[in-house]
């Protein structure tokens, strides 16, 4: 997909398929909740998507190893409903992670709060991922 259309096309969607890559190059697709960060007037390349996961999840491990990713709108079961967008993902901390969690809390009220309560004693550290559209498409050779 042409990234000039921006990530705003994902705004009305509830789920996002996040494709990350194993060390051997094999792609793994995972449906995730996501929230778009508000962009400054004009949007552009500053568009960001926030996702959260456990620190020991496969997607977090794959992103630590290689930030290359692709995203596409999908349903809860991960069936892709639109075009793929080349992207880059990374784990963020501090104020940016807090912003991401606030945006996710707001978008998925009350479901995220219920999930947070139910996993209160799970003892899994959570991390926030930020995803940006790739500046140029990866080759598909």
Secondary structure, 3 states (H helix, E strand, C coil): CCHHHCHHHHCCCCEEEEEEECCCCCEEEEEEECEECCCCCCCHHHCCEEEEEECCCHHHHHHHHCCEEEEEEECCCCCECCCCEEEEEEEECHHHHHHHHHHHHHHCCCHHHHHHHHCCCCCCCEEEEEEEECCCCCCCC
